[in-house]
């Protein structure tokens, strides 16, 4: 069994693509070059995308690629249904929801 820890990047998403291992954290997406004959990355990570909002709830940054190589990253909302009082029974949703400016969406690059 091979085990590779990424101490600087606690990942929430992984994908192999075009000789790179892509890893997402709660605020960035990195990629590690994969070299022939290597089963795990030995090079330093390259920062691909940064400046995602920091938040506690729904902070994972899952991602996917399309057929043209564009990357799409899920940026969750820090609340449930844009509630006025987070996770409080009976709390109404805000209209308009201010979180929609930077969160609760899919970001494309």
Secondary structure as the mmCIF struct_conf table of DSSP 4:
data_model
#
loop_
_struct_conf.conf_type_id
_struct_conf.id
_struct_conf.beg_label_comp_id
_struct_conf.beg_label_asym_id
_struct_conf.beg_label_seq_id
_struct_conf.end_label_comp_id
_struct_conf.end_label_asym_id
_struct_conf.end_label_seq_id
TURN_TY1_P TURN_TY1_P1 UNK A 7 UNK A 8
BEND BEND1 UNK A 12 UNK A 12
STRN STRN1 UNK A 13 UNK A 17
TURN_TY1_P TURN_TY1_P2 UNK A 18 UNK A 19
STRN STRN2 UNK A 20 UNK A 24
BEND BEND2 UNK A 26 UNK A 27
STRN STRN3 UNK A 29 UNK A 33
TURN_TY1_P TURN_TY1_P3 UNK A 36 UNK A 37
BEND BEND3 UNK A 39 UNK A 40
BEND BEND4 UNK A 43 UNK A 43
HELX_LH_PP_P HELX_LH_PP_P1 UNK A 44 UNK A 44
STRN STRN4 UNK A 45 UNK A 49
HELX_LH_PP_P HELX_LH_PP_P2 UNK A 52 UNK A 54
BEND BEND5 UNK A 56 UNK A 56
TURN_TY1_P TURN_TY1_P4 UNK A 57 UNK A 58
STRN STRN5 UNK A 63 UNK A 65
TURN_TY1_P TURN_TY1_P5 UNK A 67 UNK A 68
BEND BEND6 UNK A 69 UNK A 69
STRN STRN6 UNK A 71 UNK A 75
BEND BEND7 UNK A 78 UNK A 80
TURN_TY1_P TURN_TY1_P6 UNK A 81 UNK A 82
STRN STRN7 UNK A 83 UNK A 83
BEND BEND8 UNK A 84 UNK A 85
TURN_TY1_P TURN_TY1_P7 UNK A 86 UNK A 87
TURN_TY1_P TURN_TY1_P8 UNK A 89 UNK A 90
HELX_LH_PP_P HELX_LH_PP_P3 UNK A 91 UNK A 92
STRN STRN8 UNK A 93 UNK A 93
HELX_LH_PP_P HELX_LH_PP_P4 UNK A 94 UNK A 94
BEND BEND9 UNK A 95 UNK A 96
HELX_RH_3T_P HELX_RH_3T_P1 UNK A 98 UNK A 101
TURN_TY1_P TURN_TY1_P9 UNK A 102 UNK A 102
BEND BEND10 UNK A 103 UNK A 104
STRN STRN9 UNK A 105 UNK A 108
#
